[in-house]
Amino acid sequence: GNDRPLPIRSTGSSLHVLFHSDGSKNFDGFHAVFEEITGCSSSPCLHDGTCLVDKIDDYKCACLAGYTGNRCESLVMCRTPGNPAHGFVEGDDFKYGSQVSFKCNAGYTLK
């Protein structure tokens, strides 16, 4: 017919719609499953960051230690520590959690 159905209300996440007719046609209808869509639905946070719903269609990422950025996409980099007087730094990886060693020139000790 031309009549619109009444508004549908559901307390769950699925719906089964059946069609009723005058008996000349037989249709089973359909089954629909739905879920709420939020800014976190697409799992936007990288490197195991936690997605927090900011508004219904927006999010913020809480990043694990060592990562930064809107989506936790960037490694935290430390500044170059510089060479000690009469010595040098061994290593050039300054990412969060990495290690370097301080060495002394011959005849000097690190204090």
N, C-alpha and C positions, 0 to 999 in steps of 0.2 A: 503494500500500500504506500500511500504518500505521507503517512503519519510518522513523525519522528518519535523514537522511543524515549521513555523517561530517562532522566540522568541516572547514571550507574554509580553506585557506591559499593566499595569493597573494603573489608577489614584485613584482607590478605594480599598476596602478591600474584594471584592468578584469577582468571575469569573464564567462564564457559558460556558462550552465547549460543542459544538455540533459536532456530527460526520456526515460527508457527505460521501455518497458512490455512487456506480453506480446505485442504486435503488433496487438492489436485497436484500439488508439488511436494516433494519430500527432500529436505536438506538438513544435514546434521548440524550445521553451524560451525563454530570454531572455538579453539581454546587459546587464550592469550596469557602469557606470563610477563610481568613487568617489574621494573626495579627503579628506584629513585636515581636520578642522574645528578651528580654534584661535580664540582670542580675537581674532585679527587677520583672520579670514576675511571678516568683513563690512566691512573697510576703515574702521574707526571714526575714524581721525585726519583732521581737516579741514586745509585750507590747506597741502597737501603735506607734512604731518607724517609721520614714519616710525613705523610700528607695530612694537613690540618685544614678542614673546611673553614674558609674565612667568611665567605658569603655563599649563597646557594650556588652561584656559578663561578666562584673564585676559590683559590687555595693559597696556602703558604707551605713551604717544605721546612721541616726541622731536620737539619743535616747531622750526620754522624761526625765525630771528631775527624778532622783532616780534610773535610769537604766544605765548600761554600758555593754560593750562587743561588739564584731563584729556584733552580731545580736540583741543587747539590751537584752541579755538573763540573765544578772546578776543584782541583786539588789546592789545599792551602800551601803556599810557598813561604818559607822563612827567608829572612834577609841573609845575605852572605855574612858570616860572623867576622870576617877580616882576619888577617894574620896577626899572631901575637908578636911582640917585640922579639927579635932574634929567633924567629921560628916561622912556621907555615902551617896551613890547613891541608890535611890529606882527605880528599873526597870532594865531590862537586854536586852531590844530590842534596838539595835543600828543601825537599818536600817534607811536610809534617810527618813526624815519626822516623825520619831517616837519621843516620848518624854520620858524623865526620870526626876525624882525629886531629888533635893539635900536636905538632912535632916541633922539636927544638933543633936549631942549628948546632953543629959540633961545638962543644965547649960550653953549652948553656943547658940549664934545667928549667922545667916548667914549675912555677910555684903558684 
